[in-house]
Amino acid sequence: MNKCEKYLKNRSKKNKRFLMGSILVFVLVFVLSKSFNSKVNAQIVDLNANIKTTNSKISSIRGEIDSIKEDYENRNTDEYKEKIAREKLGMLKKDEYVYKDENNK
């Protein structure tokens, strides 16, 4: 065997090892990227759910703020004072009667 044949034989072996190593690295990178991608997608789903719940909380709080603003604007009216006196203090107007139904408790 001369030097040229020996070189070509060794070179072929080195090319096969390089090709197998490259394929192994490619497969490893592919599997790791799929794993990472699935984890990121799961986090995105969780964050989207968190955003939806936070947005619903924000809208409910805005509704409460609007009702409080409305109560604040109406606090000096006679109707509001009467409403508070009836609901919180249990007061009645003159010549007004309350009937309690024994069957509805």
C-alpha positions as CSV (number, residue, x, y, z in Angstrom):
1,M,0.0,0.0,0.0
2,N,1.5,3.3,-1.0
3,K,1.1,6.6,0.8
4,C,-1.6,7.8,-1.4
5,E,-3.9,4.8,-0.8
6,K,-3.2,4.9,2.9
7,Y,-4.0,8.6,3.0
8,L,-7.3,8.1,1.1
9,K,-8.4,5.2,3.4
10,N,-7.7,7.2,6.6
11,R,-9.3,10.3,5.1
12,S,-12.5,8.3,4.3
13,K,-12.6,7.1,7.9
14,K,-12.1,10.6,9.2
15,N,-14.9,11.9,6.9
16,K,-17.3,9.2,8.2
17,R,-16.5,10.1,11.8
18,F,-17.0,13.8,11.1
19,L,-20.3,13.1,9.3
20,M,-21.6,10.9,12.2
21,G,-20.5,13.5,14.7
22,S,-22.2,16.2,12.8
23,I,-25.4,14.2,12.5
24,L,-25.3,13.4,16.3
25,V,-24.8,17.1,17.1
26,F,-27.6,18.1,14.8
27,V,-30.0,15.6,16.3
28,L,-29.0,16.6,19.8
29,V,-29.6,20.3,19.0
30,F,-32.9,19.5,17.4
31,V,-34.2,17.5,20.4
32,L,-33.0,20.2,22.9
33,S,-34.6,23.0,20.8
34,K,-38.0,21.0,20.7
35,S,-37.8,20.6,24.5
36,F,-37.0,24.2,25.1
37,N,-39.8,25.3,22.7
38,S,-42.4,23.2,24.5
39,K,-41.4,24.7,27.8
40,V,-41.6,28.2,26.4
41,N,-45.0,27.5,24.9
42,A,-46.3,26.2,28.3
43,Q,-45.1,29.4,29.9
44,I,-46.8,31.5,27.2
45,V,-50.1,29.7,27.8
46,D,-49.7,30.3,31.6
47,L,-48.9,34.0,31.0
48,N,-51.9,34.4,28.7
49,A,-54.2,32.9,31.3
50,N,-52.7,35.2,33.9
51,I,-53.3,38.2,31.6
52,K,-56.9,37.2,31.1
53,T,-57.6,36.9,34.8
54,T,-55.8,40.2,35.5
55,N,-57.9,41.9,32.8
56,S,-61.1,40.6,34.3
57,K,-60.0,41.8,37.8
58,I,-59.2,45.2,36.3
59,S,-62.6,45.5,34.6
60,S,-64.4,44.5,37.8
61,I,-62.4,47.1,39.8
62,R,-63.2,49.7,37.2
63,G,-66.9,48.9,37.6
64,E,-66.5,49.3,41.4
65,I,-64.8,52.6,40.9
66,D,-67.6,53.8,38.6
67,S,-70.2,52.9,41.2
68,I,-68.2,54.6,43.9
69,K,-67.9,57.7,41.8
70,E,-71.6,57.7,41.1
71,D,-72.3,57.3,44.9
72,Y,-69.9,60.1,45.6
73,E,-71.6,62.4,43.1
74,N,-75.0,61.6,44.5
75,R,-74.1,61.7,48.2
76,N,-75.7,65.1,48.9
77,T,-79.0,64.4,47.2
78,D,-82.1,63.7,49.3
79,E,-82.8,60.4,47.6
80,Y,-79.3,59.1,48.5
81,K,-79.7,60.2,52.1
82,E,-83.1,58.5,52.3
83,K,-81.6,55.3,50.7
84,I,-78.8,55.2,53.3
85,A,-81.2,55.8,56.2
86,R,-83.5,53.0,55.0
87,E,-80.8,50.4,54.2
88,K,-78.2,51.0,56.9
89,L,-80.1,52.5,59.7
90,G,-83.5,50.8,59.2
91,M,-85.4,54.1,59.4
92,L,-89.0,54.5,58.1
93,K,-91.0,57.5,57.1
94,K,-93.8,58.9,59.2
95,D,-97.0,56.8,58.9
96,E,-95.1,54.0,57.1
97,Y,-95.5,50.4,58.2
98,V,-93.4,47.3,57.7
99,Y,-95.1,43.9,57.2
100,K,-93.1,40.8,57.9
101,D,-94.1,37.6,56.2
102,E,-93.7,34.6,58.5
103,N,-93.6,32.2,55.6
104,N,-90.8,34.0,53.8
105,K,-87.7,33.9,56.0
